[in-house]
Structure formats: structure tokens, C-alpha cells
Amino acid sequence: MPRRSRNREMRSVGVRPQTRTGEAWEMRAQTCMRTPSNQTGFGGVDNHRAQSMSRRRPLSMTIRLLGRAAQHRWVIVAAVVAMLLAAVAETAPIALAKAAVGVVFVEEGAGEESALTAWFGDAGLWCAETVGFGGEDRRLAALGLIVAMLLAVGIFSAAATFGSVFFGRYIAGLVVRDLRCALMDRILTREVSWFSKRRAGDILARFATDVGHTHPGIVAALTSLTLQPLILAFAATAAFVLNWRLALASTIVLPIIAVPMMALGRKVNRHSGRSMMSLGEASEAVNQTLSGLRVVKAFGAEVHERARYRAVNDTWLKRQVKKVRAKAASRGLMVLMSVVSLAIALAMGGYLVITGEWGLDSEQFGAFLVALATMYRPLRHITKGYNDWQDSMGAAARVFEVLDADEGSEQPSGDVEIGPVRRSIVFDQVCFSYGGEGGEEAQVLTDVSFEIPAGKTVALVGPSGAGKSTIADLILRFQTVDSGRVLVDGVSIGDVRTGSLLDQVAIVGQQPFVFNATVRENIAYGRPDATTDQIEAAARAAQVHDVITALADGYDTVVGERGESFSGGQLQRLTIARAILKDASFLLLDEATSSLDAESERAVQIALKNLLRGKTTLIIAHRLSTIVDTDLILVIDEGRIVEQGTHASLIANEGTYARLYRAQ
């Protein structure tokens, strides 16, 4: 019958070190994500699927992204109003330019006053006479008023532009924050088995890089692809009102380059997704190197790791260059289009003004050139924004891949509330298998039945890969049984609310896991409302209080990542203090002393005795000498319970347990 080890190989130095089946559950979500480095695609399983995700429709992803800002409707309203005002302000200079040309080119003394009143009416005459600007020359007075209005429009435009940019970026920030929180929520609700097919570095890259990379695309969607088209529409309307024939001729190049521009945008999107995938691979390489740094140095594999990381980054650079080439080509096409359009406008417009055809005069021509310039300025912004948008949607596809993938992988939860274990925990003909490669099932447990009476200590022993950690996972709801039942006081574990179940469980792992926080916060992790006296009492029971008080900052000492400043025995006692403080009715222990020296083991054994007092306990045992006094020993081999009894009775049976015991 096939057996499956619960550990994943570490590939830091290109080797496959052997690991023990009873790995620490507190670190399971991290260690299970370490998969072979030759896997590609999301989680290293399906590269084709990962690439297809990058071809999601950018528009639908944008709608989903902006939909996350819907709850902040007043911010959206403010952004829309600011964009409309900015668009109007941006196109106002077209009318002022027409007025300026009309005023400047009126011959001196000929209709000067009419030029002033034509644009500003009696108010213009009153201003000219009151302010005295320009003296007797009414053209200077009119020009002064035009300049003053232009400055006023500029101030108004600056304020409106500030509002549109600020609110647009604020909305983008809200969306990015909500995306990060949604990703974390999705990660925390997954079954632990979900992580076995994913790489830790790739998931971290989606948090750290991909989500942030969506920000420029959201900003582009809210500004460059919303505000700038409004300005373009207003300016184009003005140009067609001034002279529709000239406007049509000047913009004829727009549809010609639209097709290659859109094709280049799709290339940007495609290469962006691949580039972000390479960043995920680079993050995974760094994560593995840091996690296995001692192994890397011990095997002298620094050259190999440098070469591996360089190769990953070379791949990223190639994909990045392809993306940048497409973006640069689109910008170049836009510049070419602007120059060609301006050349057409100057040649055709100049000819019409000189010949007097189509009724085009100097005022209209001057205003038309301003309108044309106003049109192509937002076009350049739209081109850049379109590329940024396509670029960001490649990252957004990777984010939504995590949010949408494997809906059935969420950790199940019932609605029944339970209290402390009063009667027993029962396995009733439980079968369980893992999905293997090619859809094949790897059977792990077959018809497993046993009972853990309340208040008793039961040990689970067996060869590596026999299914010991799987049984622990099933109790914790990290996995779901294929058939059979797991009962807590007669209630099926599938009907129990996960939070209610885990409230009754405390775990001490074989490899103690601590957070990069203070000693106080680490001990109180399962009970954050604990008082200082309760925390210190737990530390005393765990034989670690004296160690903590000897530190410069005492309980406020920052443990540091992986607890490098503490010995293995001290870290183990910190995790025992955490379990003591939680005061759960059921304890799950992976052999807590297997990797300790004799002195540390004695201190930990004393702490464990304080922890086990009056608790229902399951011990995953590797060193059989530590479980000789347990109430019941279960022997599992190839997914079946093959023996059970006390230490003395099992030794007398001369079976699997006796063989394992003597082998140690």
C-alpha cells in the first residue's frame, strides 16, 4: 500500500534531505508550501493554467477591482466631480485663445472698442476704464482681461486636477488595502493541504509585489482612462465646431494606429503576467535560501545558489524587456501620430486661411491649433495609462488567481459549539487519501478506529510515513476525512464550528515556532487578554520564567524571527508556556524533547508534566522512551492501527512496537 510522507523536500542546494514525518503543526502552513523548485506556474502545479489566468479580460478585472471601492461612494463622487471640473478647465483655454487672436489682430484704431465689447460686453469697457489697463488702446485692455481669465482658469484647473489625482489615488489605495486583506483572509481560510501545492515565495510575491503592482493600473483607470478621455472629448468637440473638415483631416490617423496600439497593449498585459511570475520565482528562491541558509553554507553551495538566483532574474529581465519594448513602441507611435496630425493641420489650415476657402479665418485657425494641442496632450496620457493599465492587469490576474482558485479548498466549518472534552475523542473507521499526480489517490489511512478517553494520555507511534501526522491533522480539521467519522464527545467533528474546536486545543510542536514579537506577546498568542500575572505564572510552570527575567528587557524582549537569540530548549519551553496559558482541555504534542540536549530535556519534561496535568492528550512519539508511562499506546503502520495497549503489554506481544522500541 502506498505511503506518503507529510513533509516536502527542500531544494536549497539541489538535494532532497530526509525529514521526519512528525513535523510541527505550528509551522505546517510554511513548510508545506516548500515544493520542488522545478515546478512552474501558480503553486508549481499547472503552468498552463497560470498563463491562462494572465489572459483574463482586463476590463472585467478592472470592474472587480473598482467594485471593492463601492463602499466608499462619497470618495468616488468627489473624484468624478473633480474630473468633470478638470476636464472643463482644461478645454477653456481654447475659447480664450480664439478671443486673444481676434483681439491681437484687430488693426489699431479700427474697431478696437468693438473687439473689447464683442468678447466681454459692457463689463469689458468698465474694467478697461476703471483699471486703466492699456490706456487708450482697447486691444491691450482686452488682452489683459484674457490673460487674467487665463490665470484664473489655470488656478481653477490646478485645484480640480489636484482633486481628481488625489481622490483617484486614494481610491486606488483603498482597493489595494482591501485586496491585501482579502488575500490574507483567503489564505487563513484554506485547508492546510491547499498549501502543499503552492510555493511560499510565490504566495509572498503576490502579497508584496503583485497587489502593489495593481495600484498604477487602478490609478490609470480612474485618471488617464477616465479624466483624459473627457478632456479629449471636449477638445475634439471644440475642434469640430470650429471647422469639422479640418478636424476630420487632422484626426484621420487616429483609426489607422488604433489597431497596432491595442495589439501592443495586449502584449504588455501578456508579458507583464509572465514578468510577475518570474518575480514570484525569484521570491521563492530567496525564501528557500534564507530558510536553508545553514544547509547552504554547510554544503558549500553558495555558488550554486548565486547561479540559480541569477538564472531566475535573467528570465525576469528577458520578459521585462519584451514588456518595455511594447510600451516604448506604443509611446513612439503616439508621438508620430501627433507630429503627422500637426503637419496636416498646419499645411491644410494655413492654405485655407491664405486662400479664404471654407470660411476659415485666423481666429478660428489659432483656436483650432490650441484645440488640437489640447486633444493630443490627453492622448499621450491615455496611451501611457492604457499601457500601465494592461501592465497592472497582468499582476491583477495573479491576485485573482489566488482569490478564485479552488473554491472547495476552504477549511470547512460547522455551526455546533462544543466545550472542554468530557468523554472522549473517537476515530470510527476513518479513511483518508491525498490527491496524487495525474489525479491518482495516495491512500494514507484505512479503517482507523480508536478512542482517546477524557483526561487520559494516548501515544501514537509508528514508522515514518505511517499516517501519524495525518491523524493529528484530521483532529485539528486541517484535513477532511474521505469516509468514517471523528467524534468529540459524540459530536461529529464536521458539525463543529472550527473556532469552537480549536478553542479546546493546544499544540506543542517538535520544532518550536515563535513570532517576531515580544516574549509576552508570544506566550499570550492564544490568549491575548491574559494579565501579566497569568503570563508569568505560565512561564514559571514551563520552567522559563528565570530565563526571561535574566534578559535585559525581560518579558518585553523581542524574540526575533525564528527565535535565533534563544536556545532550542528555551524556545520549546516558551511554546509550552503558551499552551499552559491557553489552558485547553485537549493537548496535541509532537515529540517535544527529541532534538534537545539532556539538560534542556529535563527542564522541558518538568514543564510538560505541569502542562499534561488533568488534560486529554495525544502524543506523536518518535523517542519511545518518553511514552512508557502513557495510559495507551497506538501503533500505526501503513495507515492502519496494528497494535494498541500499554508499554508493558506491547513489549510482551513482541510485535511492531517491541521491534521499534528495541531498535532505539
Secondary structure, 3 states (H helix, E strand, C coil): CCCCCCCCCCCCCCCCCCCCCCCCHHHHHHHCCCCCCCCCCECCCEHHHHHHHCCCCHHHHHHHHHHCCCCCHHHHHHHHHHHHHHHHHHHHHHHHHHHHHHHHCCCCCCCHHHHHHHHHHHHHHHHHHHHCCCCCCHHHHHHHHHHHHHHHHHHHHHHHHHHHHHHHHHHHHHHHHHHHHHHHHHHHCECHHHHHHCCHHHHHHHHHHHHHHHHHHHHHHHCCCCHHHHHHHHHHHHHHHHCHHHHHHHCCHHHHHHHHHHHHHHHHHHHHHHHHHHHHHHHHHHHHHHHCHHHHHHCCCHHHHHHHHHHHHHHHHHHHHHHHHHHHHHHHHHHHHHHHHHHHHHHHHHHHHHHCHHHCCHHHHHHHHHHHHHHHHHHHHHHHHHHHHHHHHHHHHHHHHHHHCCHHHECCCCCECCCCCCCEEEEEEEEEEEECHHHCEEEEEEEEEEEEECCCEEEEECCCCCCHHHHHHHHCCCCCCCEEEEEECCEEHHHECHHHHHCCEEEECCCCCCCCCEHHHHHCCCCCCCCHHHHHHHHHHCCCHHHHHCCCCHHHCECCHHHCCCCHHHHHHHHHHHHHHHCCCEEEEECCCCCCCHHHHHHHHHHHHHHHCCCEEEEECCCHHHCCCCCEEEEEECCEEEEEECHHHHHHHCCHHHHHHHHC
